[in-house]
C-alpha cells in the first residue's frame, strides 16, 4: 500500500466564487481523498479594489510528493477552471489553490500572515503551532478576526458530506 501524504490546501475565488469553490472541490475529489473541509469565509480583495473573495481550506490525501502534487494536480485544475497567472498577482481569479501544509510542514511563508488562509485553516487545525508566531492557529485566527473583516459563509459548502449542496 502506498504512503499517503497530508496536504492542507487553501482555495480562493472572487469570480463567481460560490460556483468556483464547489467546482474546485469536485475536481480535487477526482484526484484523491478529501477528509476535512472548512466553511467558506468572505473577505475583501487584497492588494487592489475588486470583488470580495470566498476562501476555504481542506485536507487532501495524496501519494504524490509536494512539488509533484502542485504541478500535476493543483496547476492543471486551476488551468482547467480558467485561472490565468499574469503579472498582477492580485487580479480577480476563478480559482486559486495553494498548498499550505504538507505532512505538517509549512509550504511557503507567504501564506502565514493572511487571515483568509489562517481563519479557515484554524477550523481544521486549531492546535497547530503557527510557524511564525508560535501560538496555536486558533488563537492567531481569533486575533486576526478582530482586526480584519472576514465573515463566515456556512451556506456555501457542506463540511459534513464534503460535497457542495
NUKETOR-347702 format. One record per residue (C-alpha): chain; y, z, x. Coordinates in steps of 0.001 Angstrom, whole numbers, plus 500000, padded with zeros to 6 digits. Layout:
BEGIN
 unit     yy     zz     xx
    A      Y      Z      X
...
end
This chain:
BEGIN
 unit     yy     zz     xx
    A 500000 500000 500000
    A 503353 499017 501452
    A 506047 501610 502008
    A 508908 501535 499543
    A 512417 502393 500688
    A 515019 504106 498525
    A 518214 502091 498190
    A 521183 503514 496292
    A 523417 500720 495067
    A 526939 500628 493706
    A 527658 497927 491118
    A 531139 496946 490028
    A 532793 494276 487912
    A 536183 493552 486401
    A 535439 490155 484846
    A 533530 490733 481574
    A 532313 493975 483186
    A 530066 495236 480374
    A 528161 491959 480377
    A 528008 491581 484152
    A 526821 495132 484913
    A 523961 494661 482458
    A 523151 491228 483851
    A 523079 492513 487443
    A 520656 495278 486419
    A 518386 492700 484777
    A 518437 490591 487965
    A 517596 493643 490082
    A 514697 494555 487797
    A 513081 491201 488632
    A 513216 492130 492333
    A 511807 495665 492257
    A 511902 499025 490531
    A 514995 500865 489308
    A 514197 504542 488818
    A 517634 506066 488147
    A 520891 504764 486707
    A 524267 506453 486342
    A 526514 505889 483378
    A 529291 503341 483740
    A 532734 504530 484871
    A 536017 502759 484229
    A 538808 502794 486810
    A 541891 500779 487641
    A 541636 497868 490064
    A 542114 498951 493657
    A 544408 497135 496082
    A 546027 494792 493524
    A 547055 494591 489919
    A 544159 493364 487860
    A 541798 494226 485048
    A 540051 497598 485143
    A 536655 497869 486798
    A 533427 499249 485476
    A 531183 500777 488130
    A 527743 502359 488160
    A 525148 503423 490725
    A 521401 503094 490660
    A 518326 503927 492708
    A 516253 500895 493645
    A 512886 500864 495433
    A 512182 498021 497860
    A 509663 497198 500591
    A 512436 495383 502500
    A 514469 496849 505336
    A 518192 497372 504638
    A 519647 494172 506128
    A 516862 492019 504676
    A 517422 493645 501283
    A 521137 492838 501374
    A 520571 489227 502453
    A 517549 488355 500318
    A 518201 490392 497139
    A 521834 491513 496799
    A 523678 488412 498046
    A 521573 485942 496020
    A 522127 487986 492837
    A 525877 488089 493456
    A 525893 484357 494125
    A 523826 483579 491011
    A 526335 485584 488984
    A 529295 483606 490314
    A 530569 486041 492933
    A 532741 484265 495483
    A 533624 486156 498650
    A 537016 484955 499798
    A 539805 486262 501998
    A 541135 488558 499241
    A 538640 491410 499162
    A 540441 492887 496136
    A 540199 489760 493967
    A 538654 490123 490493
    A 534890 489634 490536
    A 531982 489077 488206
    A 529852 491472 490239
    A 529952 493410 493467
    A 526745 495064 494638
    A 526942 497326 497656
    A 524190 499196 499453
    A 525462 502780 499774
    A 522443 504762 500987
    A 519185 503555 502451
    A 516452 506191 502832
    A 519146 508886 502589
    A 521178 507336 505418
    A 524715 506109 504649
    A 525041 502341 504886
    A 528670 501907 505899
    A 531548 504376 505927
    A 533961 502328 503816
    A 532428 503491 500522
    A 532660 507238 501015
    A 536333 507632 500098
    A 536116 505626 496870
    A 535952 507549 493576
    A 534382 504517 491874
    A 531394 504944 494225
    A 531245 508727 494658
    A 531628 509722 490991
    A 528672 507639 489699
    A 526589 508373 492813
    A 527102 512110 492284
    A 525357 511779 488914
    A 522222 510667 490735
    A 522517 512809 493889
    A 524698 515838 493107
    A 523446 517880 496071
    A 523547 515099 498674
    A 525907 516042 501534
    A 528951 513781 501710
    A 528750 512255 505218
    A 532480 512640 505957
    A 533473 515767 504032
    A 530266 517811 504494
    A 530269 519066 500900
    A 527816 518060 498224
    A 528669 514913 496266
    A 529101 516764 493003
    A 531917 518830 494473
    A 533625 515851 496097
    A 533322 513874 492841
    A 534876 516717 490825
    A 537846 516801 493184
    A 538234 513018 493075
    A 538209 513050 489265
    A 541132 515485 489243
    A 543237 513128 491390
    A 542166 509678 490173
    A 541988 508008 486782
    A 538284 507369 486263
    A 536647 507813 482880
    A 533017 507761 481757
    A 531841 504903 479564
    A 528427 506165 478414
    A 528097 503482 475745
    A 527881 500665 478320
    A 524499 501444 479925
    A 521348 503200 478733
    A 520271 505554 481538
    A 517128 506765 479780
    A 515482 503405 479291
    A 517191 501904 482339
    A 517888 498999 480023
    A 521191 497932 478590
    A 521366 498396 474835
end
